[in-house]
Amino acid sequence: MNFAIDDEAPRTDWTREEIAALFDMPFDELMWEAQGVHRRHHARGEVQLCTLLSIKTGGCAEDCGYCSQSAHAETGLKATKLMDVRAVLQAAAEAKDAGSQRFCMGAAWRNPKDRDMPAIVEMIEGVRQMGMETCMTLGMLTKEQAQTLAVAGLDYYNHNIDTSPENYGNIISTRTFQDRLDTLEEVRAAGINVCSGGIVGMGETREDRVGFVHALATLPEHPGSVPINALVPVKGTVLGDMLADTPLAKIDDIEFVRTVAVARITMPKSMVRLSAGRESMSEATQALCFMAGANSIFTGDKLLTTGNRGDGADAALFAKLGLRPMESEEPMRMEAAE
């Protein structure tokens, strides 16, 4: 099979059968295809460093089965108010000093209240003035809120689809898969770059992983950023308790790498971010993910409320692999600016 991608017009008409065939390829052939796609569209040996800060923690009304910040979870996590703008900007400055190119801010909300928007706007404007890319994840948005974020200069809005449409109801019941798509459409219509991915290792089947990639790769425009997370089972969450001490609690490393590779092939110009779960991954598994086309990571000691590898460990791994922090612009943003 030849999955070469048209440089000028990446496909948005992938079928589930084609994506399933990619997952079924011999591993070495899949990696060869993914690396070829990656080299045609992205700088070799560069990985984007991003930092994620929880600007409002806990107390979320959604019942996402993986999330320790859900009010339905029994994790003992204390809900907080929205952080002070100055504290957020201080954290952003520290992230930039540590080498991060993008600063991502996440609030545990079902949707933001209009009264919170002025502070959110001030955070976006302040981080942009530092010369960093900005990303926000605030839950579902109205058309007016998306436009407010666009006027503030927000570069990316993160809103993950989480899993396949068919598996979605097993993970979340307080909103629908279509709700997710509706917010992505509001973001896109406002002119903000979309960041959307999901989580694997939630007990889903390969067919669900096929459906997950298919849903992203057939959006009207591929997300500029596609975070792929490995579930971190947190005690007190529905999935954390359900999958604890079972073989389903951790996705097979090779299957995880396959998911990254298929995402790279089907969404050639997107930044594919190796996100949550890296703390428990071996260096060899992470190296395979980079070979498969992952070219963005969250660095630092924490991702919202879960642990992360930390800057020192990442620097050591980069040195071992001969990788360097990304300095070039993302392909899809370069095209949008032309």
N, C-alpha and C positions, 0 to 999 in steps of 0.2 A: 504494500500500500504506500502511496505517495501523499504525504500530508503537508507538502510545501505550501506556505502561505503567501498569498499575493501581498507584497509589501504595501501597496497603496490601498487595498481594501480587505482588511481582515474579515473573515467570514463570521456572520451572525446566524447562519442557517445550519449549524451542526445538528445532526440527528443523534438520538440516543444510541442508535446502533453503531454509528461511527465512533462515538465516545467510548462505548463498551469495547469496541475493537481495539482502541488505543490501550485501554486498561489490560486487555488480554495479550498484548504484544510481548514477545520475549523481552526480558528486562534490559538486556544490552541494546537491543534495537530501539526500545522506547527511549532510553537515555540518549542514544545517538540522535534520534529525531528531535528530542527536546533541546539538546545542546545546540543543534544546528539552527533551530528557530531562535533560540536565545542569542546566538552570535550575530544573527542577521539584524537584530533589532536593539540590542543592548550592549553597553560598554563591557568588554571582557574584564573579568577580575575585579569588578566594582560591586559593592553591596551598600545600599542605602542604610544609614543608621537613623533610627527614629526613637523618640522617647514618648512614653504614654503616661499621663498623669490623671489620676482620679480627682476631678475638681468638685465632685459631689458624690459621696459614698453611701451606699446602703439605702434601705427603705423603699426600693422600687416596687411599684404595684404589680408589675408583670410577674408571671410565675415560671419564667424560663428555668427548665429543670437542671441546667448546668451552673446556674449563677448564684454565687454566695451573697450577692447584693439584693436578691429578691426578698421582699417582705414575707414571702411564703416559706423561705428557707429557715432552718434552725441552726445557723452557724455561729450565733453569738456576735455577729458583726453589728456594730453600733452605727446607726444612721447619722450622717452629718449634714450640715447646711452647705450651700455653695461656698467655695473658698473665696477668700478676699482676692481681688484682682492683683494686688501687689505681690501676694504670696505666689500666685500662679506665674506672674512674670519673672519673679526671682527664680522659680524652678526652671522656667524656660531658658533663662540666661545660663544657669548651671548646666543644662542639657547641651546648649550650644558650645560651651567651653569644653564639654566632654566629647564633642565631635558630632553631635546629632545634627542632621539636616532638616528633619521634620519634627514638629512638636504636636503631639496628639492629646486632646483633652476630652475626657469622658465623664458624663454625668449620669448617675443612676436614676433616670426618669423614664416614665412611660412616654411623656412628651414634655417639653419645656413650657413653663408659664410665661406669659408675655411680660410679667414683671421682672423676670430674670434676664430678658434679652439685652437690656442696656449693659449689664456687667459682662455678658457673653461677648457682645460687640467690642467692648473695651479690651477684653483678653485677646481677641483675634487681632485687633489693630496693634496692640502692644507687641505681640509675638512677631507679626509681620515686620514691624519696624526694626526688629533685631536681624532681619534678613533670613528668617527661617520660614519654611512652609508650615501652614497651619492645617490642622484636621480637628474636627469636632464630632462627637457622637453623643447625641442628646435624646435619642428616641425618635418617635414619630413627629413629623413636622407638618404644619399647615403651609399653604402656598405663601402666605404673608411672612411667616417665620423664615422660610427658605430664601425669600427675596431679601429679607433683612440681613441674613448671613452673607448673601452674595454681595450686597452693597458694602458690608464691612470688609470684604476682600478675602473671605474664607476660601482656601484652596481646595480642600477636600471635605466631604461629609461622609462619615462611616455609618453604614447601616447594614449589618450582615443579614443574609438570608438564612444563615445557620445550617440548613440541611436541605434535603430534597423536598419538593412540594408534598410528596406522599408521606414522608416521615415527620413533617413539621408538627402535626397535631399531637404526636407522641412526645414532643419536647416542650411545647408551649400551647396553652389554651386561651390566654387572655388577649391574644391578637392573632390574626390570620396571616398566611403567607402573602395573600393579596395586599394586606396592610403594609407589609414590607415593600412590596413592589410599588405601591402608591407613593410612599415616601421617597423612594429612589427616583420616581418620575418627577416629583416636585423639585428634588435637588437638581436633577438634570435640566429641567425646564428653567430653573433659576440661573443656570450657567455655572454651577459648582461641579467640580470633578467628583465622580462617585468612587467611594471606597466600599467594596462589599465582598465578603467572603463567607466563611463559616467554620464549623468545628467538625472534625472527624474523630472517631473513637468514642462515639456516644451509643455504641451498640447497634449502629446502622449496618446495613448490608452493602456489598459492593454496588448493587443496583441503586441504592440510595446515593452513593458517592457519584455514580454516573449521572443521576438526576440532579444532584447539587451542581456539578460542573456544567451540565447542560443548561440549567436555569440561568447561570451567569453568562455563559458563552453565547446565549441567544437573546440577551437583552438588546434593545435597539442600538446601544453602543456599549462596548466592553467597559467594565469598570477600569478606571485608571490605576486602581490599586486593588489587589485581591489578597487579603490576609487569609492564610490557611492555618488554623489552630488545631493542636492536638488536645483533646479534653484533659483538663487537670481535675480529677475527681475530688471534690471538696466535701468532707464529712458534713452532713446536715442539709445538703442539697438533694433533690430527688434522684438525680443521676449518680451523684457521688455515693449515696447510700445503696442504690440499686446495683451499681457495678463494682462496688468494693469487693476485693478478694475474689473476683471472677476473671476468667480469661478475656472478657469483653472490656475490662477496665483500661486496657492499653491496646491501641491499634498496632498491628504488626509494622515494624519499621519499613520493610520493603513496600508494603501497601501504602504507607504514608508517602514515601518517595514517589511511588507511581502516581498518587493523587497530585502531587506538585508538578510532575512531568506532564500529565494530561492537561492541567491548568495552563502550563506554559505553552503547550502546542496549540490549544484551542483559543487562547487569548494572548497572542504573540507579543503585543506591545504593552500589555499591562505590567505593572510592578507586582510581582508575586512575593508576598511577604510571609516569611517563616515566623509565625507569631507565638502564641501561648504553647506551652509544653516543651520548649527547648531545654528547660532546666533539667529534665529527666532524659533528654536525648544524648546519645553518645556523640563524640566528635565525628566518628565515621558516618553516622546517620545524617548529621548536619552537613557534612561534606558532600554526601550524595544528593542532598536537597539542593545545594548550590550548583552541583553539576546538572541537576534536573531543571534548573532555570530559576530557582528562588534568588532574588537579588535585593531583598529588603528584610531587615530584622528590627525588632524592638530590642534596644539595649538598655542597660540599667539593672538595678536590683529588684525592681517590682513592676508588675503589670496590673494596674488597678489594685486588686487585693491579693494576687497570687505572686509567688516568687519568680524571679527571672535570673539568668546566668550572671549578669553583672558586666560592667565595662571591662574589668581586668581579664575575665575569662574570655570575652569576645576578642579582645586585642590579642591575646595569646593564640586563640584559634585562627584568627586572620593571619598572624605571622606564620603559623605552621602551614597554612594553606596557600600563602602568597596572595591573599586578598587585600583589598584596600577600601577604605570608605569612599562612597560614591561622591564625585564632584560634578559630574555631568547632569544635564536635565533629563527628566523622564521623557521617553519618546512621545507619549500621547499629549503631554503638555507642550512640547516643542511644536507639534503639529497644530495645536489649538492656537498658538501664538503667531503662526505664520499667516 
